[in-house]
């Protein structure tokens, strides 16, 4: 089962997309990520599951900000995220395959934190 969470952000599409497409910003608003760094091997993250690798979709004109988290065992977790221009605002959509209430509440809390950051 999938769940898609939508958040309306009072910020321009350009500014929201610019912030979101930078993977180094993830640890500012996603509680799962404690620290993100980049080296010659790519993106690395210290997470609640331990060290992980990250792969982000290339910057694009469509508002697609999908990323994959790969844990130490090689398990991959796909995270589809979109930003859409909505008048002078931005609509962010995040889809998860989890229907666990604690996971959904954590995601909603993280997205509320992101909204606060982008609306400053």
Jmol script that loads the backbone (N, CA, C; Angstrom):
load data "model"
ATOM      1  N   UNK A   1       0.838  -1.175   0.000  1.00  0.00           N
ATOM      2  CA  UNK A   1       0.000   0.000   0.000  1.00  0.00           C
ATOM      3  C   UNK A   1       0.888   1.247   0.000  1.00  0.00           C
ATOM      4  N   UNK A   2       0.529   2.217  -0.780  1.00  0.00           N
ATOM      5  CA  UNK A   2       1.276   3.473  -0.792  1.00  0.00           C
ATOM      6  C   UNK A   2       0.458   4.570  -0.120  1.00  0.00           C
ATOM      7  N   UNK A   3       1.181   5.515   0.430  1.00  0.00           N
ATOM      8  CA  UNK A   3       0.570   6.707   0.994  1.00  0.00           C
ATOM      9  C   UNK A   3       1.316   7.901   0.433  1.00  0.00           C
ATOM     10  N   UNK A   4       0.582   8.867  -0.101  1.00  0.00           N
ATOM     11  CA  UNK A   4       1.186  10.094  -0.596  1.00  0.00           C
ATOM     12  C   UNK A   4       0.760  11.235   0.314  1.00  0.00           C
ATOM     13  N   UNK A   5       1.757  11.977   0.765  1.00  0.00           N
ATOM     14  CA  UNK A   5       1.519  13.104   1.661  1.00  0.00           C
ATOM     15  C   UNK A   5       1.811  14.379   0.883  1.00  0.00           C
ATOM     16  N   UNK A   6       0.875  15.311   0.903  1.00  0.00           N
ATOM     17  CA  UNK A   6       1.024  16.593   0.212  1.00  0.00           C
ATOM     18  C   UNK A   6       1.211  17.706   1.231  1.00  0.00           C
ATOM     19  N   UNK A   7       2.113  18.631   0.908  1.00  0.00           N
ATOM     20  CA  UNK A   7       2.353  19.784   1.771  1.00  0.00           C
ATOM     21  C   UNK A   7       2.391  21.031   0.896  1.00  0.00           C
ATOM     22  N   UNK A   8       1.550  22.005   1.234  1.00  0.00           N
ATOM     23  CA  UNK A   8       1.566  23.290   0.543  1.00  0.00           C
ATOM     24  C   UNK A   8       2.572  24.191   1.247  1.00  0.00           C
ATOM     25  N   UNK A   9       3.513  24.730   0.468  1.00  0.00           N
ATOM     26  CA  UNK A   9       4.595  25.544   1.025  1.00  0.00           C
ATOM     27  C   UNK A   9       4.513  26.951   0.449  1.00  0.00           C
ATOM     28  N   UNK A  10       4.493  27.932   1.314  1.00  0.00           N
ATOM     29  CA  UNK A  10       4.453  29.334   0.887  1.00  0.00           C
ATOM     30  C   UNK A  10       5.860  29.794   0.506  1.00  0.00           C
ATOM     31  N   UNK A  11       6.317  29.284  -0.619  1.00  0.00           N
ATOM     32  CA  UNK A  11       7.627  29.620  -1.162  1.00  0.00           C
ATOM     33  C   UNK A  11       7.575  29.360  -2.658  1.00  0.00           C
ATOM     34  N   UNK A  12       8.354  30.082  -3.412  1.00  0.00           N
ATOM     35  CA  UNK A  12       8.351  29.877  -4.864  1.00  0.00           C
ATOM     36  C   UNK A  12       8.894  28.496  -5.210  1.00  0.00           C
ATOM     37  N   UNK A  13       8.439  27.989  -6.336  1.00  0.00           N
ATOM     38  CA  UNK A  13       8.915  26.702  -6.832  1.00  0.00           C
ATOM     39  C   UNK A  13      10.431  26.712  -6.965  1.00  0.00           C
ATOM     40  N   UNK A  14      10.980  27.774  -7.540  1.00  0.00           N
ATOM     41  CA  UNK A  14      12.426  27.839  -7.797  1.00  0.00           C
ATOM     42  C   UNK A  14      13.212  27.715  -6.494  1.00  0.00           C
ATOM     43  N   UNK A  15      12.831  28.473  -5.471  1.00  0.00           N
ATOM     44  CA  UNK A  15      13.558  28.426  -4.198  1.00  0.00           C
ATOM     45  C   UNK A  15      13.372  27.084  -3.497  1.00  0.00           C
ATOM     46  N   UNK A  16      12.158  26.551  -3.519  1.00  0.00           N
ATOM     47  CA  UNK A  16      11.908  25.259  -2.883  1.00  0.00           C
ATOM     48  C   UNK A  16      12.691  24.155  -3.585  1.00  0.00           C
ATOM     49  N   UNK A  17      12.641  24.135  -4.904  1.00  0.00           N
ATOM     50  CA  UNK A  17      13.356  23.099  -5.653  1.00  0.00           C
ATOM     51  C   UNK A  17      14.859  23.216  -5.433  1.00  0.00           C
ATOM     52  N   UNK A  18      15.382  24.424  -5.443  1.00  0.00           N
ATOM     53  CA  UNK A  18      16.821  24.636  -5.244  1.00  0.00           C
ATOM     54  C   UNK A  18      17.271  24.046  -3.906  1.00  0.00           C
ATOM     55  N   UNK A  19      16.489  24.266  -2.865  1.00  0.00           N
ATOM     56  CA  UNK A  19      16.831  23.736  -1.540  1.00  0.00           C
ATOM     57  C   UNK A  19      16.709  22.210  -1.515  1.00  0.00           C
ATOM     58  N   UNK A  20      15.612  21.700  -2.040  1.00  0.00           N
ATOM     59  CA  UNK A  20      15.333  20.268  -1.949  1.00  0.00           C
ATOM     60  C   UNK A  20      16.246  19.408  -2.810  1.00  0.00           C
ATOM     61  N   UNK A  21      16.681  19.909  -3.956  1.00  0.00           N
ATOM     62  CA  UNK A  21      17.503  19.072  -4.822  1.00  0.00           C
ATOM     63  C   UNK A  21      18.947  18.965  -4.329  1.00  0.00           C
ATOM     64  N   UNK A  22      19.298  19.697  -3.276  1.00  0.00           N
ATOM     65  CA  UNK A  22      20.631  19.587  -2.687  1.00  0.00           C
ATOM     66  C   UNK A  22      20.588  18.527  -1.587  1.00  0.00           C
ATOM     67  N   UNK A  23      21.158  17.346  -1.826  1.00  0.00           N
ATOM     68  CA  UNK A  23      21.064  16.264  -0.846  1.00  0.00           C
ATOM     69  C   UNK A  23      21.707  16.590   0.499  1.00  0.00           C
ATOM     70  N   UNK A  24      22.647  17.521   0.526  1.00  0.00           N
ATOM     71  CA  UNK A  24      23.288  17.877   1.790  1.00  0.00           C
ATOM     72  C   UNK A  24      22.314  18.559   2.744  1.00  0.00           C
ATOM     73  N   UNK A  25      21.165  19.029   2.243  1.00  0.00           N
ATOM     74  CA  UNK A  25      20.149  19.653   3.093  1.00  0.00           C
ATOM     75  C   UNK A  25      19.244  18.641   3.792  1.00  0.00           C
ATOM     76  N   UNK A  26      19.263  17.379   3.379  1.00  0.00           N
ATOM     77  CA  UNK A  26      18.347  16.391   3.961  1.00  0.00           C
ATOM     78  C   UNK A  26      18.447  16.311   5.484  1.00  0.00           C
ATOM     79  N   UNK A  27      19.664  16.353   5.997  1.00  0.00           N
ATOM     80  CA  UNK A  27      19.814  16.199   7.452  1.00  0.00           C
ATOM     81  C   UNK A  27      19.278  17.402   8.227  1.00  0.00           C
ATOM     82  N   UNK A  28      18.954  18.486   7.538  1.00  0.00           N
ATOM     83  CA  UNK A  28      18.342  19.645   8.199  1.00  0.00           C
ATOM     84  C   UNK A  28      16.874  19.419   8.530  1.00  0.00           C
ATOM     85  N   UNK A  29      16.221  18.489   7.809  1.00  0.00           N
ATOM     86  CA  UNK A  29      14.781  18.342   8.024  1.00  0.00           C
ATOM     87  C   UNK A  29      14.289  16.900   8.112  1.00  0.00           C
ATOM     88  N   UNK A  30      15.094  15.917   7.735  1.00  0.00           N
ATOM     89  CA  UNK A  30      14.674  14.514   7.831  1.00  0.00           C
ATOM     90  C   UNK A  30      15.315  13.905   9.076  1.00  0.00           C
ATOM     91  N   UNK A  31      14.503  13.530  10.051  1.00  0.00           N
ATOM     92  CA  UNK A  31      15.019  13.032  11.329  1.00  0.00           C
ATOM     93  C   UNK A  31      15.819  11.742  11.186  1.00  0.00           C
ATOM     94  N   UNK A  32      15.581  10.966  10.155  1.00  0.00           N
ATOM     95  CA  UNK A  32      16.294   9.715   9.890  1.00  0.00           C
ATOM     96  C   UNK A  32      17.773   9.968   9.606  1.00  0.00           C
ATOM     97  N   UNK A  33      18.090  11.104   8.982  1.00  0.00           N
ATOM     98  CA  UNK A  33      19.467  11.436   8.608  1.00  0.00           C
ATOM     99  C   UNK A  33      20.116  12.289   9.696  1.00  0.00           C
ATOM    100  N   UNK A  34      21.236  11.799  10.222  1.00  0.00           N
ATOM    101  CA  UNK A  34      21.965  12.548  11.246  1.00  0.00           C
ATOM    102  C   UNK A  34      23.038  13.438  10.628  1.00  0.00           C
ATOM    103  N   UNK A  35      23.680  12.953   9.576  1.00  0.00           N
ATOM    104  CA  UNK A  35      24.728  13.717   8.895  1.00  0.00           C
ATOM    105  C   UNK A  35      24.850  13.193   7.468  1.00  0.00           C
ATOM    106  N   UNK A  36      25.060  14.112   6.525  1.00  0.00           N
ATOM    107  CA  UNK A  36      25.260  13.737   5.124  1.00  0.00           C
ATOM    108  C   UNK A  36      26.540  14.395   4.647  1.00  0.00           C
ATOM    109  N   UNK A  37      27.328  13.623   3.919  1.00  0.00           N
ATOM    110  CA  UNK A  37      28.569  14.155   3.365  1.00  0.00           C
ATOM    111  C   UNK A  37      28.752  13.594   1.960  1.00  0.00           C
ATOM    112  N   UNK A  38      29.658  14.227   1.247  1.00  0.00           N
ATOM    113  CA  UNK A  38      29.947  13.786  -0.117  1.00  0.00           C
ATOM    114  C   UNK A  38      31.451  13.631  -0.247  1.00  0.00           C
ATOM    115  N   UNK A  39      31.880  12.512  -0.851  1.00  0.00           N
ATOM    116  CA  UNK A  39      33.293  12.304  -1.132  1.00  0.00           C
ATOM    117  C   UNK A  39      33.434  11.756  -2.544  1.00  0.00           C
ATOM    118  N   UNK A  40      34.627  11.287  -2.881  1.00  0.00           N
ATOM    119  CA  UNK A  40      34.869  10.803  -4.244  1.00  0.00           C
ATOM    120  C   UNK A  40      34.020   9.585  -4.608  1.00  0.00           C
ATOM    121  N   UNK A  41      33.480   8.888  -3.606  1.00  0.00           N
ATOM    122  CA  UNK A  41      32.640   7.714  -3.857  1.00  0.00           C
ATOM    123  C   UNK A  41      31.156   8.043  -3.945  1.00  0.00           C
ATOM    124  N   UNK A  42      30.781   9.283  -3.664  1.00  0.00           N
ATOM    125  CA  UNK A  42      29.379   9.671  -3.736  1.00  0.00           C
ATOM    126  C   UNK A  42      28.877  10.243  -2.432  1.00  0.00           C
ATOM    127  N   UNK A  43      27.566  10.129  -2.235  1.00  0.00           N
ATOM    128  CA  UNK A  43      26.911  10.665  -1.040  1.00  0.00           C
ATOM    129  C   UNK A  43      26.853   9.612   0.056  1.00  0.00           C
ATOM    130  N   UNK A  44      27.195  10.016   1.262  1.00  0.00           N
ATOM    131  CA  UNK A  44      27.188   9.126   2.416  1.00  0.00           C
ATOM    132  C   UNK A  44      26.316   9.741   3.500  1.00  0.00           C
ATOM    133  N   UNK A  45      25.666   8.877   4.262  1.00  0.00           N
ATOM    134  CA  UNK A  45      24.792   9.373   5.324  1.00  0.00           C
ATOM    135  C   UNK A  45      24.976   8.554   6.588  1.00  0.00           C
ATOM    136  N   UNK A  46      24.984   9.248   7.711  1.00  0.00           N
ATOM    137  CA  UNK A  46      24.857   8.600   9.007  1.00  0.00           C
ATOM    138  C   UNK A  46      23.375   8.674   9.349  1.00  0.00           C
ATOM    139  N   UNK A  47      22.762   7.509   9.558  1.00  0.00           N
ATOM    140  CA  UNK A  47      21.313   7.449   9.739  1.00  0.00           C
ATOM    141  C   UNK A  47      20.938   6.667  10.988  1.00  0.00           C
ATOM    142  N   UNK A  48      19.657   6.589  11.232  1.00  0.00           N
ATOM    143  CA  UNK A  48      19.139   5.790  12.336  1.00  0.00           C
ATOM    144  C   UNK A  48      19.418   4.306  12.138  1.00  0.00           C
ATOM    145  N   UNK A  49      19.681   3.876  10.906  1.00  0.00           N
ATOM    146  CA  UNK A  49      20.013   2.478  10.606  1.00  0.00           C
ATOM    147  C   UNK A  49      21.513   2.240  10.530  1.00  0.00           C
ATOM    148  N   UNK A  50      22.310   3.278  10.738  1.00  0.00           N
ATOM    149  CA  UNK A  50      23.757   3.184  10.569  1.00  0.00           C
ATOM    150  C   UNK A  50      24.163   3.860   9.272  1.00  0.00           C
ATOM    151  N   UNK A  51      25.393   3.592   8.816  1.00  0.00           N
ATOM    152  CA  UNK A  51      25.866   4.241   7.591  1.00  0.00           C
ATOM    153  C   UNK A  51      25.091   3.766   6.362  1.00  0.00           C
ATOM    154  N   UNK A  52      24.789   4.700   5.477  1.00  0.00           N
ATOM    155  CA  UNK A  52      24.079   4.393   4.231  1.00  0.00           C
ATOM    156  C   UNK A  52      24.671   5.227   3.104  1.00  0.00           C
ATOM    157  N   UNK A  53      24.436   4.771   1.884  1.00  0.00           N
ATOM    158  CA  UNK A  53      24.775   5.541   0.693  1.00  0.00           C
ATOM    159  C   UNK A  53      23.496   6.155   0.148  1.00  0.00           C
ATOM    160  N   UNK A  54      23.630   7.278  -0.534  1.00  0.00           N
ATOM    161  CA  UNK A  54      22.490   7.954  -1.151  1.00  0.00           C
ATOM    162  C   UNK A  54      22.739   8.130  -2.634  1.00  0.00           C
ATOM    163  N   UNK A  55      21.678   8.037  -3.399  1.00  0.00           N
ATOM    164  CA  UNK A  55      21.731   8.369  -4.825  1.00  0.00           C
ATOM    165  C   UNK A  55      20.534   9.262  -5.120  1.00  0.00           C
ATOM    166  N   UNK A  56      20.796  10.417  -5.705  1.00  0.00           N
ATOM    167  CA  UNK A  56      19.761  11.408  -6.027  1.00  0.00           C
ATOM    168  C   UNK A  56      19.574  11.482  -7.526  1.00  0.00           C
ATOM    169  N   UNK A  57      18.341  11.722  -7.962  1.00  0.00           N
ATOM    170  CA  UNK A  57      18.082  11.979  -9.371  1.00  0.00           C
ATOM    171  C   UNK A  57      18.800  13.281  -9.746  1.00  0.00           C
ATOM    172  N   UNK A  58      19.249  13.359 -10.982  1.00  0.00           N
ATOM    173  CA  UNK A  58      19.933  14.570 -11.451  1.00  0.00           C
ATOM    174  C   UNK A  58      18.967  15.754 -11.450  1.00  0.00           C
ATOM    175  N   UNK A  59      19.486  16.963 -11.230  1.00  0.00           N
ATOM    176  CA  UNK A  59      18.625  18.148 -11.324  1.00  0.00           C
ATOM    177  C   UNK A  59      17.884  18.168 -12.661  1.00  0.00           C
ATOM    178  N   UNK A  60      16.626  18.589 -12.617  1.00  0.00           N
ATOM    179  CA  UNK A  60      15.788  18.541 -13.816  1.00  0.00           C
ATOM    180  C   UNK A  60      14.767  19.677 -13.774  1.00  0.00           C
ATOM    181  N   UNK A  61      14.062  19.858 -14.877  1.00  0.00           N
ATOM    182  CA  UNK A  61      13.065  20.931 -14.989  1.00  0.00           C
ATOM    183  C   UNK A  61      11.663  20.491 -14.573  1.00  0.00           C
ATOM    184  N   UNK A  62      11.521  19.274 -14.079  1.00  0.00           N
ATOM    185  CA  UNK A  62      10.196  18.711 -13.826  1.00  0.00           C
ATOM    186  C   UNK A  62       9.812  18.650 -12.351  1.00  0.00           C
ATOM    187  N   UNK A  63      10.712  19.052 -11.457  1.00  0.00           N
ATOM    188  CA  UNK A  63      10.404  19.018 -10.036  1.00  0.00           C
ATOM    189  C   UNK A  63      10.538  17.645  -9.410  1.00  0.00           C
ATOM    190  N   UNK A  64      11.218  16.726 -10.091  1.00  0.00           N
ATOM    191  CA  UNK A  64      11.426  15.377  -9.565  1.00  0.00           C
ATOM    192  C   UNK A  64      12.660  15.398  -8.657  1.00  0.00           C
ATOM    193  N   UNK A  65      12.492  14.944  -7.425  1.00  0.00           N
ATOM    194  CA  UNK A  65      13.595  14.926  -6.461  1.00  0.00           C
ATOM    195  C   UNK A  65      13.669  13.542  -5.808  1.00  0.00           C
ATOM    196  N   UNK A  66      13.572  12.503  -6.595  1.00  0.00           N
ATOM    197  CA  UNK A  66      13.626  11.146  -6.066  1.00  0.00           C
ATOM    198  C   UNK A  66      15.031  10.830  -5.559  1.00  0.00           C
ATOM    199  N   UNK A  67      15.080   9.996  -4.527  1.00  0.00           N
ATOM    200  CA  UNK A  67      16.381   9.530  -4.056  1.00  0.00           C
ATOM    201  C   UNK A  67      16.258   8.115  -3.503  1.00  0.00           C
ATOM    202  N   UNK A  68      17.402   7.422  -3.479  1.00  0.00           N
ATOM    203  CA  UNK A  68      17.471   6.053  -2.983  1.00  0.00           C
ATOM    204  C   UNK A  68      18.459   6.019  -1.825  1.00  0.00           C
ATOM    205  N   UNK A  69      18.064   5.352  -0.744  1.00  0.00           N
ATOM    206  CA  UNK A  69      18.942   5.111   0.396  1.00  0.00           C
ATOM    207  C   UNK A  69      19.337   3.638   0.336  1.00  0.00           C
ATOM    208  N   UNK A  70      20.643   3.357   0.384  1.00  0.00           N
ATOM    209  CA  UNK A  70      21.139   1.980   0.347  1.00  0.00           C
ATOM    210  C   UNK A  70      21.868   1.702   1.658  1.00  0.00           C
ATOM    211  N   UNK A  71      21.362   0.725   2.428  1.00  0.00           N
ATOM    212  CA  UNK A  71      21.986   0.426   3.717  1.00  0.00           C
ATOM    213  C   UNK A  71      23.193  -0.500   3.531  1.00  0.00           C
ATOM    214  N   UNK A  72      23.840  -0.841   4.635  1.00  0.00           N
ATOM    215  CA  UNK A  72      25.069  -1.650   4.582  1.00  0.00           C
ATOM    216  C   UNK A  72      24.849  -3.047   4.006  1.00  0.00           C
ATOM    217  N   UNK A  73      23.646  -3.576   4.104  1.00  0.00           N
ATOM    218  CA  UNK A  73      23.347  -4.904   3.555  1.00  0.00           C
ATOM    219  C   UNK A  73      23.034  -4.853   2.070  1.00  0.00           C
ATOM    220  N   UNK A  74      22.917  -3.641   1.526  1.00  0.00           N
ATOM    221  CA  UNK A  74      22.578  -3.485   0.116  1.00  0.00           C
ATOM    222  C   UNK A  74      21.090  -3.294  -0.133  1.00  0.00           C
ATOM    223  N   UNK A  75      20.293  -3.275   0.933  1.00  0.00           N
ATOM    224  CA  UNK A  75      18.854  -3.037   0.798  1.00  0.00           C
ATOM    225  C   UNK A  75      18.636  -1.598   0.353  1.00  0.00           C
ATOM    226  N   UNK A  76      17.803  -1.406  -0.664  1.00  0.00           N
ATOM    227  CA  UNK A  76      17.533  -0.069  -1.183  1.00  0.00           C
ATOM    228  C   UNK A  76      16.120   0.380  -0.826  1.00  0.00           C
ATOM    229  N   UNK A  77      16.003   1.646  -0.476  1.00  0.00           N
ATOM    230  CA  UNK A  77      14.729   2.260  -0.117  1.00  0.00           C
ATOM    231  C   UNK A  77      14.511   3.451  -1.045  1.00  0.00           C
ATOM    232  N   UNK A  78      13.520   3.333  -1.899  1.00  0.00           N
ATOM    233  CA  UNK A  78      13.219   4.360  -2.898  1.00  0.00           C
ATOM    234  C   UNK A  78      12.289   5.396  -2.286  1.00  0.00           C
ATOM    235  N   UNK A  79      12.621   6.671  -2.472  1.00  0.00           N
ATOM    236  CA  UNK A  79      11.853   7.776  -1.904  1.00  0.00           C
ATOM    237  C   UNK A  79      11.450   8.749  -3.003  1.00  0.00           C
ATOM    238  N   UNK A  80      10.252   8.606  -3.569  1.00  0.00           N
ATOM    239  CA  UNK A  80       9.801   9.530  -4.608  1.00  0.00           C
ATOM    240  C   UNK A  80       9.245  10.821  -4.009  1.00  0.00           C
ATOM    241  N   UNK A  81       9.754  11.925  -4.526  1.00  0.00           N
ATOM    242  CA  UNK A  81       9.331  13.232  -4.037  1.00  0.00           C
ATOM    243  C   UNK A  81       9.217  14.166  -5.235  1.00  0.00           C
ATOM    244  N   UNK A  82       8.169  14.997  -5.234  1.00  0.00           N
ATOM    245  CA  UNK A  82       7.936  15.945  -6.325  1.00  0.00           C
ATOM    246  C   UNK A  82       7.625  17.313  -5.748  1.00  0.00           C
ATOM    247  N   UNK A  83       8.048  18.344  -6.472  1.00  0.00           N
ATOM    248  CA  UNK A  83       7.607  19.696  -6.160  1.00  0.00           C
ATOM    249  C   UNK A  83       6.932  20.257  -7.399  1.00  0.00           C
ATOM    250  N   UNK A  84       5.792  20.885  -7.180  1.00  0.00           N
ATOM    251  CA  UNK A  84       4.986  21.426  -8.271  1.00  0.00           C
ATOM    252  C   UNK A  84       4.698  22.889  -8.004  1.00  0.00           C
ATOM    253  N   UNK A  85       4.772  23.689  -9.051  1.00  0.00           N
ATOM    254  CA  UNK A  85       4.413  25.099  -8.906  1.00  0.00           C
ATOM    255  C   UNK A  85       2.902  25.191  -8.726  1.00  0.00           C
ATOM    256  N   UNK A  86       2.486  25.985  -7.752  1.00  0.00           N
ATOM    257  CA  UNK A  86       1.074  26.135  -7.413  1.00  0.00           C
ATOM    258  C   UNK A  86       0.841  27.610  -7.126  1.00  0.00           C
ATOM    259  N   UNK A  87       0.411  28.357  -8.142  1.00  0.00           N
ATOM    260  CA  UNK A  87       0.313  29.816  -8.044  1.00  0.00           C
ATOM    261  C   UNK A  87       1.680  30.361  -7.624  1.00  0.00           C
ATOM    262  N   UNK A  88       1.723  31.120  -6.545  1.00  0.00           N
ATOM    263  CA  UNK A  88       2.992  31.658  -6.031  1.00  0.00           C
ATOM    264  C   UNK A  88       3.620  30.708  -5.014  1.00  0.00           C
ATOM    265  N   UNK A  89       3.016  29.559  -4.848  1.00  0.00           N
ATOM    266  CA  UNK A  89       3.436  28.597  -3.831  1.00  0.00           C
ATOM    267  C   UNK A  89       4.027  27.354  -4.485  1.00  0.00           C
ATOM    268  N   UNK A  90       4.360  26.397  -3.629  1.00  0.00           N
ATOM    269  CA  UNK A  90       4.869  25.106  -4.077  1.00  0.00           C
ATOM    270  C   UNK A  90       4.061  24.013  -3.396  1.00  0.00           C
ATOM    271  N   UNK A  91       3.720  22.991  -4.141  1.00  0.00           N
ATOM    272  CA  UNK A  91       3.100  21.801  -3.572  1.00  0.00           C
ATOM    273  C   UNK A  91       4.143  20.699  -3.599  1.00  0.00           C
ATOM    274  N   UNK A  92       4.456  20.147  -2.436  1.00  0.00           N
ATOM    275  CA  UNK A  92       5.401  19.042  -2.332  1.00  0.00           C
ATOM    276  C   UNK A  92       4.619  17.762  -2.108  1.00  0.00           C
ATOM    277  N   UNK A  93       4.966  16.709  -2.833  1.00  0.00           N
ATOM    278  CA  UNK A  93       4.360  15.399  -2.605  1.00  0.00           C
ATOM    279  C   UNK A  93       5.458  14.398  -2.289  1.00  0.00           C
ATOM    280  N   UNK A  94       5.215  13.590  -1.278  1.00  0.00           N
ATOM    281  CA  UNK A  94       6.149  12.535  -0.881  1.00  0.00           C
ATOM    282  C   UNK A  94       5.345  11.249  -0.781  1.00  0.00           C
ATOM    283  N   UNK A  95       5.831  10.191  -1.423  1.00  0.00           N
ATOM    284  CA  UNK A  95       5.133   8.908  -1.413  1.00  0.00           C
ATOM    285  C   UNK A  95       5.948   7.895  -0.628  1.00  0.00           C
ATOM    286  N   UNK A  96       5.255   7.124   0.214  1.00  0.00           N
ATOM    287  CA  UNK A  96       5.900   6.064   0.981  1.00  0.00           C
ATOM    288  C   UNK A  96       5.120   4.765   0.801  1.00  0.00           C
ATOM    289  N   UNK A  97       5.824   3.651   0.929  1.00  0.00           N
ATOM    290  CA  UNK A  97       5.178   2.341   0.837  1.00  0.00           C
ATOM    291  C   UNK A  97       4.822   1.813   2.216  1.00  0.00           C
ATOM    292  N   UNK A  98       5.093   2.581   3.233  1.00  0.00           N
ATOM    293  CA  UNK A  98       4.777   2.167   4.591  1.00  0.00           C
ATOM    294  C   UNK A  98       3.385   2.663   4.969  1.00  0.00           C
ATOM    295  N   UNK A  99       2.653   1.810   5.670  1.00  0.00           N
ATOM    296  CA  UNK A  99       1.372   2.256   6.211  1.00  0.00           C
ATOM    297  C   UNK A  99       1.395   2.213   7.742  1.00  0.00           C
ATOM    298  N   UNK A 100       2.601   2.074   8.309  1.00  0.00           N
ATOM    299  CA  UNK A 100       2.746   2.064   9.761  1.00  0.00           C
ATOM    300  C   UNK A 100       2.533   3.478  10.293  1.00  0.00           C
ATOM    301  N   UNK A 101       1.696   3.602  11.288  1.00  0.00           N
ATOM    302  CA  UNK A 101       1.318   4.931  11.774  1.00  0.00           C
ATOM    303  C   UNK A 101       2.510   5.714  12.314  1.00  0.00           C
ATOM    304  N   UNK A 102       3.468   5.041  12.988  1.00  0.00           N
ATOM    305  CA  UNK A 102       4.615   5.783  13.519  1.00  0.00           C
ATOM    306  C   UNK A 102       5.504   6.310  12.399  1.00  0.00           C
ATOM    307  N   UNK A 103       5.652   5.547  11.322  1.00  0.00           N
ATOM    308  CA  UNK A 103       6.434   6.003  10.171  1.00  0.00           C
ATOM    309  C   UNK A 103       5.745   7.182   9.502  1.00  0.00           C
ATOM    310  N   UNK A 104       4.444   7.085   9.312  1.00  0.00           N
ATOM    311  CA  UNK A 104       3.703   8.178   8.680  1.00  0.00           C
ATOM    312  C   UNK A 104       3.754   9.447   9.526  1.00  0.00           C
ATOM    313  N   UNK A 105       3.663   9.311  10.827  1.00  0.00           N
ATOM    314  CA  UNK A 105       3.738  10.485  11.709  1.00  0.00           C
ATOM    315  C   UNK A 105       5.123  11.116  11.657  1.00  0.00           C
ATOM    316  N   UNK A 106       6.174  10.283  11.586  1.00  0.00           N
ATOM    317  CA  UNK A 106       7.534  10.815  11.482  1.00  0.00           C
ATOM    318  C   UNK A 106       7.707  11.578  10.182  1.00  0.00           C
ATOM    319  N   UNK A 107       7.201  11.020   9.082  1.00  0.00           N
ATOM    320  CA  UNK A 107       7.301  11.694   7.782  1.00  0.00           C
ATOM    321  C   UNK A 107       6.546  13.019   7.818  1.00  0.00           C
ATOM    322  N   UNK A 108       5.342  13.016   8.365  1.00  0.00           N
ATOM    323  CA  UNK A 108       4.562  14.262   8.460  1.00  0.00           C
ATOM    324  C   UNK A 108       5.286  15.302   9.308  1.00  0.00           C
ATOM    325  N   UNK A 109       5.898  14.867  10.392  1.00  0.00           N
ATOM    326  CA  UNK A 109       6.657  15.779  11.245  1.00  0.00           C
ATOM    327  C   UNK A 109       7.861  16.351  10.497  1.00  0.00           C
ATOM    328  N   UNK A 110       8.564  15.493   9.750  1.00  0.00           N
ATOM    329  CA  UNK A 110       9.712  15.951   8.957  1.00  0.00           C
ATOM    330  C   UNK A 110       9.279  16.958   7.899  1.00  0.00           C
ATOM    331  N   UNK A 111       8.155  16.691   7.241  1.00  0.00           N
ATOM    332  CA  UNK A 111       7.673  17.607   6.206  1.00  0.00           C
ATOM    333  C   UNK A 111       7.210  18.934   6.804  1.00  0.00           C
ATOM    334  N   UNK A 112       6.667  18.896   8.009  1.00  0.00           N
ATOM    335  CA  UNK A 112       6.294  20.144   8.690  1.00  0.00           C
ATOM    336  C   UNK A 112       7.546  20.960   9.018  1.00  0.00           C
ATOM    337  N   UNK A 113       8.613  20.276   9.423  1.00  0.00           N
ATOM    338  CA  UNK A 113       9.879  20.968   9.687  1.00  0.00           C
ATOM    339  C   UNK A 113      10.411  21.595   8.405  1.00  0.00           C
ATOM    340  N   UNK A 114      10.351  20.851   7.293  1.00  0.00           N
ATOM    341  CA  UNK A 114      10.787  21.378   5.998  1.00  0.00           C
ATOM    342  C   UNK A 114       9.982  22.620   5.628  1.00  0.00           C
ATOM    343  N   UNK A 115       8.674  22.548   5.798  1.00  0.00           N
ATOM    344  CA  UNK A 115       7.807  23.696   5.491  1.00  0.00           C
ATOM    345  C   UNK A 115       8.265  24.926   6.271  1.00  0.00           C
ATOM    346  N   UNK A 116       8.566  24.745   7.549  1.00  0.00           N
ATOM    347  CA  UNK A 116       9.045  25.849   8.371  1.00  0.00           C
ATOM    348  C   UNK A 116      10.356  26.433   7.865  1.00  0.00           C
ATOM    349  N   UNK A 117      11.265  25.574   7.449  1.00  0.00           N
ATOM    350  CA  UNK A 117      12.557  26.036   6.919  1.00  0.00           C
ATOM    351  C   UNK A 117      12.348  26.841   5.647  1.00  0.00           C
ATOM    352  N   UNK A 118      11.530  26.324   4.733  1.00  0.00           N
ATOM    353  CA  UNK A 118      11.352  26.968   3.433  1.00  0.00           C
ATOM    354  C   UNK A 118      10.526  28.248   3.506  1.00  0.00           C
ATOM    355  N   UNK A 119       9.702  28.384   4.528  1.00  0.00           N
ATOM    356  CA  UNK A 119       8.852  29.572   4.630  1.00  0.00           C
ATOM    357  C   UNK A 119       9.494  30.703   5.426  1.00  0.00           C
ATOM    358  N   UNK A 120      10.715  30.521   5.876  1.00  0.00           N
ATOM    359  CA  UNK A 120      11.416  31.595   6.616  1.00  0.00           C
ATOM    360  C   UNK A 120      11.786  32.720   5.698  1.00  0.00           C
TER     361      UNK A 120
END
end "model"
wireframe off; spacefill off
backbone 0.3
color backbone group
